[in-house]
Amino acid sequence: MATAQNNQDLQEQLDTLRKDFAEVTKTLKEMTAAYAKDGQERVKDAANHAQEQVKESFSKVQGEVEAHPYTSMAVAFGIGLILGKILDR
C-alpha cells in the first residue's frame, strides 16, 4: 500500500515538475522573442540613421560639384590618377 502511495506521490511531483519546466520554457521563449525584437528595432534605427547621413552627405557633395564643376573634375581626375598609380604596382 505504501508503494502505491509513493508511486502516486512521485507521479504528482513529476507532473508538477513538467508544468514548471513548461512555464520556464515559455518564459525563456518570450524573453528571447522580446530581445530579438529589441535588437531588430535597434538595427533598423541605426540603418535609418545611416541612410539619412548618406543622403545629407550626398546632397552636400552634389551641391559642391554643381557650385564648382571644374574644380570637382580636377579633383576627380587627380584621385583617379593616384588610384591608378597605386593599383598599377
DOSEDO-661022 format. One line per 8 residues: number of its first residue (from 1); their letters; for each residue x, y, z of N, C-alpha, C, O. Coordinates in nm, 4 decimals. Example, Ala and Ser with C-alpha at 12.3 -4.5 7.8 and 13.67 -1.06 7.14 Angstrom:
BEGIN
1) AS) 1.3190 -0.5690 0.7800 1.2300 -0.4500 0.7800 1.3200 -0.3300 0.7800 1.4236 -0.3319 0.8465  1.2850 -0.2250 0.7080 1.3670 -0.1060 0.7140 1.2900 0.0030 0.7870 1.3409 0.1138 0.8039
END
This chain:
BEGIN
1) MATAQNNQ) 0.0815 -0.1191 0.0000 0.0000 0.0000 0.0000 0.0861 0.1258 0.0000 0.0544 0.2241 -0.0670  0.1950 0.1215 0.0758 0.2849 0.2355 0.0830 0.3522 0.2574 -0.0519 0.3792 0.3714 -0.0897  0.3795 0.1504 -0.1241 0.4424 0.1617 -0.2546 0.3504 0.2304 -0.3533 0.3954 0.3121 -0.4336  0.2229 0.1986 -0.3484 0.1248 0.2640 -0.4371 0.1169 0.4125 -0.4059 0.1098 0.4952 -0.4968  0.1180 0.4461 -0.2781 0.1132 0.5874 -0.2372 0.2412 0.6595 -0.2813 0.2353 0.7732 -0.3282  0.3548 0.5945 -0.2664 0.4818 0.6535 -0.3087 0.4832 0.6754 -0.4601 0.5302 0.7785 -0.5081  0.4316 0.5786 -0.5344 0.4246 0.5932 -0.6802 0.3336 0.7084 -0.7196 0.3648 0.7843 -0.8114  0.2210 0.7214 -0.6501 0.1284 0.8306 -0.6802 0.1923 0.9647 -0.6450 0.1791 1.0605 -0.7211
9) DLQEQLDT) 0.2610 0.9733 -0.5316 0.3311 1.0959 -0.4921 0.4385 1.1316 -0.5946 0.4535 1.2479 -0.6323  0.5118 1.0322 -0.6384 0.6163 1.0540 -0.7385 0.5559 1.1038 -0.8697 0.6100 1.1943 -0.9333  0.4441 1.0446 -0.9093 0.3772 1.0866 -1.0328 0.3295 1.2310 -1.0229 0.3420 1.3075 -1.1185  0.2754 1.2679 -0.9085 0.2296 1.4056 -0.8874 0.3473 1.5029 -0.8916 0.3367 1.6113 -0.9489  0.4571 1.4647 -0.8321 0.5764 1.5501 -0.8337 0.6307 1.5649 -0.9754 0.6737 1.6732 -1.0151  0.6285 1.4562 -1.0508 0.6729 1.4634 -1.1908 0.5815 1.5532 -1.2740 0.6287 1.6296 -1.3583  0.4518 1.5437 -1.2504 0.3570 1.6295 -1.3219 0.3814 1.7765 -1.2881 0.3781 1.8629 -1.3757  0.4057 1.8033 -1.1611 0.4361 1.9407 -1.1187 0.5656 1.9890 -1.1825 0.5756 2.1033 -1.2271
17) LRKDFAEV) 0.6648 1.9001 -1.1862 0.7924 1.9348 -1.2477 0.7761 1.9628 -1.3971 0.8368 2.0564 -1.4493  0.6954 1.8834 -1.4659 0.6697 1.9074 -1.6093 0.6041 2.0425 -1.6311 0.6414 2.1162 -1.7224  0.5067 2.0751 -1.5476 0.4374 2.2041 -1.5604 0.5344 2.3199 -1.5362 0.5337 2.4197 -1.6082  0.6179 2.3041 -1.4330 0.7162 2.4084 -1.4034 0.8145 2.4246 -1.5189 0.8493 2.5364 -1.5570  0.8586 2.3124 -1.5740 0.9520 2.3174 -1.6858 0.8867 2.3831 -1.8079 0.9511 2.4594 -1.8799  0.7586 2.3528 -1.8305 0.6863 2.4141 -1.9421 0.6767 2.5652 -1.9222 0.6901 2.6410 -2.0183  0.6541 2.6091 -1.8006 0.6464 2.7526 -1.7712 0.7825 2.8193 -1.7919 0.7901 2.9291 -1.8471  0.8887 2.7539 -1.7481 1.0237 2.8081 -1.7670 1.0540 2.8196 -1.9163 1.1080 2.9206 -1.9614
25) TKTLKEMT) 1.0195 2.7168 -1.9920 1.0420 2.7187 -2.1371 0.9636 2.8319 -2.2025 1.0158 2.9024 -2.2888  0.8406 2.8487 -2.1622 0.7559 2.9556 -2.2167 0.8161 3.0935 -2.1862 0.8218 3.1808 -2.2728  0.8602 3.1105 -2.0626 0.9210 3.2380 -2.0222 1.0483 3.2656 -2.1020 1.0712 3.3784 -2.1456  1.1307 3.1631 -2.1211 1.2538 3.1807 -2.1990 1.2224 3.2177 -2.3434 1.2897 3.3030 -2.4012  1.1220 3.1552 -2.4019 1.0827 3.1893 -2.5394 1.0373 3.3342 -2.5490 1.0739 3.4054 -2.6425  0.9577 3.3772 -2.4520 0.9096 3.5157 -2.4519 1.0251 3.6137 -2.4362 1.0300 3.7165 -2.5037  1.1177 3.5813 -2.3470 1.2327 3.6693 -2.3263 1.3186 3.6771 -2.4522 1.3648 3.7849 -2.4897  1.3397 3.5633 -2.5169 1.4200 3.5595 -2.6390 1.3534 3.6385 -2.7500 1.4199 3.7126 -2.8224
33) AAYAKDGQ) 1.2222 3.6231 -2.7638 1.1487 3.6963 -2.8670 1.1566 3.8469 -2.8418 1.1755 3.9251 -2.9350  1.1420 3.8868 -2.7161 1.1493 4.0298 -2.6834 1.2887 4.0842 -2.7111 1.3030 4.1947 -2.7633  1.3906 4.0080 -2.6768 1.5283 4.0511 -2.7007 1.5559 4.0633 -2.8506 1.6191 4.1591 -2.8951  1.5084 3.9666 -2.9272 1.5285 3.9702 -3.0725 1.4555 4.0895 -3.1341 1.5098 4.1572 -3.2214  1.3345 4.1150 -3.0896 1.2581 4.2282 -3.1424 1.3278 4.3601 -3.1095 1.3349 4.4499 -3.1934  1.3787 4.3710 -2.9881 1.4506 4.4909 -2.9479 1.5752 4.5094 -3.0337 1.6063 4.6208 -3.0759  1.6461 4.4000 -3.0593 1.7653 4.4063 -3.1440 1.7315 4.4483 -3.2859 1.8040 4.5277 -3.3459  1.6223 4.3958 -3.3402 1.5803 4.4333 -3.4755 1.5471 4.5817 -3.4827 1.5822 4.6494 -3.5794
41) ERVKDAAN) 1.4799 4.6315 -3.3811 1.4447 4.7734 -3.3792 1.5700 4.8606 -3.3726 1.5771 4.9645 -3.4380  1.6690 4.8180 -3.2931 1.7930 4.8954 -3.2855 1.8669 4.8948 -3.4188 1.9225 4.9968 -3.4596  1.8676 4.7804 -3.4865 1.9333 4.7717 -3.6174 1.8597 4.8592 -3.7190 1.9231 4.9298 -3.7975  1.7278 4.8549 -3.7178 1.6505 4.9386 -3.8100 1.6764 5.0868 -3.7847 1.6925 5.1647 -3.8786  1.6803 5.1253 -3.6569 1.7074 5.2654 -3.6232 1.8458 5.3077 -3.6707 1.8630 5.4167 -3.7253  1.9440 5.2212 -3.6496 2.0802 5.2528 -3.6934 2.0877 5.2621 -3.8450 2.1561 5.3495 -3.8982  2.0181 5.1728 -3.9153 2.0184 5.1754 -4.0621 1.9502 5.3028 -4.1133 1.9980 5.3649 -4.2082  1.8407 5.3407 -4.0515 1.7722 5.4635 -4.0922 1.8600 5.5861 -4.0676 1.8644 5.6777 -4.1497
49) HAQEQVKE) 1.9288 5.5870 -3.9552 2.0181 5.6989 -3.9234 2.1321 5.7065 -4.0250 2.1663 5.8146 -4.0730  2.1904 5.5915 -4.0572 2.2988 5.5886 -4.1553 2.2494 5.6331 -4.2921 2.3192 5.7053 -4.3633  2.1298 5.5905 -4.3286 2.0735 5.6302 -4.4578 2.0525 5.7815 -4.4641 2.0796 5.8439 -4.5666  2.0047 5.8394 -4.3560 1.9859 5.9853 -4.3516 2.1204 6.0572 -4.3654 2.1301 6.1579 -4.4357  2.2230 6.0060 -4.2989 2.3549 6.0684 -4.3079 2.4105 6.0593 -4.4495 2.4712 6.1545 -4.4986  2.3903 5.9457 -4.5153 2.4378 5.9298 -4.6528 2.3656 6.0272 -4.7454 2.4273 6.0883 -4.8326  2.2355 6.0409 -4.7262 2.1584 6.1345 -4.8090 2.2075 6.2775 -4.7901 2.2227 6.3521 -4.8868  2.2324 6.3151 -4.6641 2.2812 6.4501 -4.6362 2.4183 6.4715 -4.6996 2.4428 6.5753 -4.7611
57) SFSKVQGE) 2.5075 6.3743 -4.6850 2.6418 6.3856 -4.7420 2.6360 6.3938 -4.8935 2.7074 6.4734 -4.9546  2.5519 6.3123 -4.9537 2.5381 6.3142 -5.0991 2.4861 6.4498 -5.1462 2.5329 6.5028 -5.2470  2.3905 6.5053 -5.0742 2.3374 6.6370 -5.1108 2.4457 6.7440 -5.1013 2.4543 6.8315 -5.1875  2.5283 6.7374 -4.9971 2.6362 6.8348 -4.9816 2.7377 6.8220 -5.0947 2.7807 6.9218 -5.1524  2.7756 6.6977 -5.1256 2.8728 6.6757 -5.2329 2.8155 6.7219 -5.3661 2.8847 6.7854 -5.4457  2.6891 6.6898 -5.3898 2.6255 6.7307 -5.5152 2.6216 6.8830 -5.5257 2.6437 6.9381 -5.6335  2.5941 6.9501 -5.4165 2.5931 7.0958 -5.4162 2.7301 7.1536 -5.4460 2.7426 7.2507 -5.5206  2.8331 7.0933 -5.3872 2.9693 7.1401 -5.4128 3.0100 7.1167 -5.5581 3.0744 7.2020 -5.6192
65) VEAHPYTS) 2.9729 7.0021 -5.6132 3.0072 6.9728 -5.7524 2.9366 7.0698 -5.8459 2.9955 7.1178 -5.9427  2.8112 7.0983 -5.8167 2.7362 7.1925 -5.9001 2.7923 7.3340 -5.8875 2.7930 7.4093 -5.9849  2.8390 7.3703 -5.7684 2.8920 7.5045 -5.7471 3.0308 7.5203 -5.8095 3.0655 7.6289 -5.8559  3.1093 7.4143 -5.8111 3.2461 7.4208 -5.8625 3.2730 7.3013 -5.9555 3.3452 7.2092 -5.9174  3.2169 7.3017 -6.0745 3.2290 7.1833 -6.1612 3.3724 7.1576 -6.2085 3.4146 7.0420 -6.2124  3.4471 7.2596 -6.2440 3.5829 7.2379 -6.2964 3.6774 7.1907 -6.1868 3.7611 7.1034 -6.2099  3.6645 7.2470 -6.0701 3.7455 7.2034 -5.9570 3.7142 7.0576 -5.9237 3.8045 6.9786 -5.8962  3.5857 7.0228 -5.9265 3.5439 6.8858 -5.8980 3.6019 6.7884 -6.0001 3.6456 6.6791 -5.9641
73) MAVAFGIG) 3.6024 6.8279 -6.1278 3.6592 6.7413 -6.2311 3.8093 6.7236 -6.2098 3.8624 6.6141 -6.2282  3.8781 6.8316 -6.1709 4.0220 6.8240 -6.1484 4.0538 6.7337 -6.0286 4.1485 6.6552 -6.0334  3.9767 6.7449 -5.9239 3.9967 6.6608 -5.8063 3.9698 6.5150 -5.8414 4.0468 6.4271 -5.8029  3.8612 6.4884 -5.9141 3.8287 6.3516 -5.9531 3.9386 6.2938 -6.0424 3.9746 6.1769 -6.0285  3.9915 6.3742 -6.1331 4.0998 6.3293 -6.2204 4.2235 6.2956 -6.1378 4.2878 6.1931 -6.1600  4.2565 6.3827 -6.0421 4.3728 6.3610 -5.9563 4.3583 6.2346 -5.8725 4.4535 6.1576 -5.8591  4.2410 6.2131 -5.8166 4.2177 6.0926 -5.7364 4.2288 5.9688 -5.8253 4.2877 5.8682 -5.7858  4.1726 5.9768 -5.9438 4.1823 5.8646 -6.0374 4.3253 5.8350 -6.0756 4.3644 5.7187 -6.0854
81) LILGKILD) 4.4037 5.9387 -6.0972 4.5441 5.9224 -6.1325 4.6211 5.8555 -6.0188 4.7011 5.7649 -6.0421  4.5966 5.9007 -5.8963 4.6635 5.8436 -5.7795 4.6232 5.6973 -5.7608 4.7089 5.6120 -5.7374  4.4934 5.6677 -5.7710 4.4476 5.5290 -5.7566 4.5048 5.4404 -5.8675 4.5394 5.3245 -5.8447  4.5136 5.4964 -5.9858 4.5735 5.4209 -6.0977 4.7175 5.3848 -6.0711 4.7601 5.2727 -6.0987  4.7937 5.4798 -6.0173 4.9345 5.4535 -5.9850 4.9477 5.3505 -5.8736 5.0338 5.2626 -5.8785  4.8608 5.3626 -5.7727 4.8669 5.2676 -5.6610 4.8317 5.1272 -5.7092 4.8995 5.0309 -5.6733  4.7282 5.1147 -5.7888 4.6832 4.9835 -5.8342 4.7719 4.9257 -5.9428 4.7691 4.8051 -5.9672  4.8502 5.0094 -6.0081 4.9391 4.9650 -6.1148 5.0568 4.8861 -6.0582 5.1164 4.8046 -6.1286
89) R) 5.0897 4.9093 -5.9343 5.2059 4.8444 -5.8717 5.1817 4.7025 -5.8491 5.2687 4.6325 -5.7973
END
